[in-house]
Amino acid sequence: MAAVWEGEGVLDHVTLTVADLDRSLAFYDAALRPLGGMRVSELVDEEEDEPVVEAVGYGLADEPARLWVVRGAPVTTGLHVRLSAPDRAAVQAFHDAAIAAGGTVFAAPRRWPIYRRGEFNAMVRDPDGNLVEVVAPE
């Protein structure tokens, strides 16, 4: 039996349960757009007469959802998600979009030579207090 942590692609997805789905979707729509992230799946309760979206999966075009944002309780807080960007401009664009969409600055875009040599990154708290970090190679 092979070890489950071998190879690439071990982590399938991450799910965040949020307090206000509409607010969080607006945040993630804006924040992930500069990275090529988009809604790739939306789930509703099909048994309801007028179903509303209850879960949204984000990913890259033609790929499965890697980040799910769902309505419910308890709310996820304090999670740290790290995403890759192709370059410094994308990190800056993520940061600017995330702040404009209701995020708060945790670490403004910059180099971190003491902790992360060769990287340029930014960290933003989402509306529920989770950290979203975006990093690009220098």
C-alpha positions as CSV (number, residue, x, y, z in Angstrom):
1,M,0.0,0.0,0.0
2,A,1.4,3.4,-1.0
3,A,1.7,6.2,1.5
4,V,-1.1,8.7,1.1
5,W,1.3,11.7,1.2
6,E,3.5,10.7,-1.7
7,G,3.7,12.6,-4.9
8,E,2.0,15.8,-6.1
9,G,-1.6,16.7,-5.7
10,V,-2.0,15.1,-2.2
11,L,-4.4,17.8,-0.9
12,D,-7.6,17.6,-2.8
13,H,-9.4,20.7,-1.5
14,V,-10.0,23.0,1.5
15,T,-13.5,24.0,2.8
16,L,-14.3,27.2,4.6
17,T,-17.7,27.5,6.3
18,V,-18.6,31.2,6.4
19,A,-20.9,33.5,8.4
20,D,-22.3,35.4,5.4
21,L,-22.1,33.6,2.1
22,D,-22.8,36.6,-0.1
23,R,-20.1,38.7,1.5
24,S,-17.6,35.9,1.3
25,L,-18.4,35.1,-2.3
26,A,-17.9,38.7,-3.2
27,F,-14.5,38.6,-1.4
28,Y,-13.3,35.4,-3.0
29,D,-14.6,36.3,-6.5
30,A,-12.5,39.5,-6.4
31,A,-9.5,38.2,-4.6
32,L,-9.0,35.1,-6.7
33,R,-9.7,36.7,-10.1
34,P,-6.1,38.1,-10.5
35,L,-4.8,34.6,-10.0
36,G,-7.0,33.0,-12.6
37,G,-9.3,31.6,-9.9
38,M,-13.0,31.5,-10.6
39,R,-16.2,29.7,-9.5
40,V,-16.0,26.3,-11.1
41,S,-18.9,24.7,-9.1
42,E,-22.1,26.0,-7.4
43,L,-24.3,23.6,-5.3
44,V,-27.9,24.1,-4.3
45,D,-30.4,22.0,-2.4
46,E,-32.4,20.7,-5.3
47,E,-35.2,19.6,-2.9
48,E,-36.2,23.2,-2.2
49,D,-38.8,25.0,-4.3
50,E,-36.6,28.1,-4.7
51,P,-33.1,26.7,-4.1
52,V,-30.3,29.1,-3.2
53,V,-26.6,28.6,-3.6
54,E,-25.2,26.9,-0.5
55,A,-21.7,26.0,-1.6
56,V,-19.3,27.4,-4.2
57,G,-16.1,25.8,-5.4
58,Y,-13.2,27.9,-6.7
59,G,-10.5,26.7,-9.0
60,L,-8.9,27.3,-12.3
61,A,-10.8,26.9,-15.6
62,D,-11.4,23.3,-16.6
63,E,-10.0,22.0,-13.2
64,P,-11.8,20.8,-10.1
65,A,-12.6,23.1,-7.2
66,R,-9.7,23.4,-4.7
67,L,-11.3,25.9,-2.4
68,W,-14.9,25.5,-1.3
69,V,-16.8,28.3,0.5
70,V,-20.0,27.0,2.1
71,R,-22.9,28.4,4.1
72,G,-23.2,27.0,7.6
73,A,-21.9,26.7,11.2
74,P,-19.6,26.6,12.9
75,V,-17.7,29.3,11.0
76,T,-14.1,28.6,10.0
77,T,-11.8,31.1,11.5
78,G,-8.0,31.2,11.7
79,L,-7.3,29.0,8.8
80,H,-4.2,29.9,6.7
81,V,-4.4,29.1,2.9
82,R,-1.3,29.7,0.7
83,L,-1.8,30.1,-3.0
84,S,0.7,30.6,-5.8
85,A,1.0,33.5,-8.2
86,P,3.1,33.7,-11.4
87,D,4.7,37.1,-10.5
88,R,4.8,40.1,-8.2
89,A,2.2,41.9,-10.3
90,A,-0.3,39.1,-9.6
91,V,0.5,39.2,-5.9
92,Q,-0.1,43.0,-5.8
93,A,-3.3,42.6,-7.9
94,F,-4.6,39.9,-5.5
95,H,-3.9,42.2,-2.5
96,D,-5.5,45.2,-4.0
97,A,-8.6,43.3,-5.1
98,A,-8.9,41.5,-1.7
99,I,-8.8,44.7,0.3
100,A,-11.3,46.4,-2.0
101,A,-13.6,43.5,-1.5
102,G,-13.7,43.6,2.3
103,G,-10.5,41.9,3.3
104,T,-8.1,43.3,5.8
105,V,-4.3,43.6,5.5
106,F,-2.3,41.1,7.5
107,A,1.0,41.6,5.6
108,A,1.2,44.1,2.7
109,P,2.9,42.9,-0.5
110,R,6.7,42.6,0.1
111,R,9.8,40.4,0.1
112,W,10.4,38.4,3.3
113,P,14.1,37.8,3.2
114,I,14.3,36.6,6.8
115,Y,11.6,34.0,6.5
116,R,11.0,33.2,2.9
117,R,14.0,33.9,0.7
118,G,13.3,34.3,-3.0
119,E,9.6,35.0,-2.6
120,F,7.3,38.0,-2.8
121,N,4.0,37.6,-1.0
122,A,1.0,39.3,0.6
123,M,-1.4,38.1,3.3
124,V,-5.0,39.2,3.8
125,R,-7.7,38.2,6.3
126,D,-11.0,37.2,4.7
127,P,-14.3,38.5,6.2
128,D,-14.3,35.6,8.7
129,G,-10.6,36.1,9.8
130,N,-9.0,33.4,7.7
131,L,-5.6,34.2,6.2
132,V,-5.2,34.0,2.5
133,E,-1.5,34.2,1.4
134,V,-0.4,34.6,-2.1
135,V,3.3,34.1,-3.1
136,A,5.3,34.5,-6.3
137,P,8.9,33.6,-6.9
138,E,11.3,36.5,-7.1
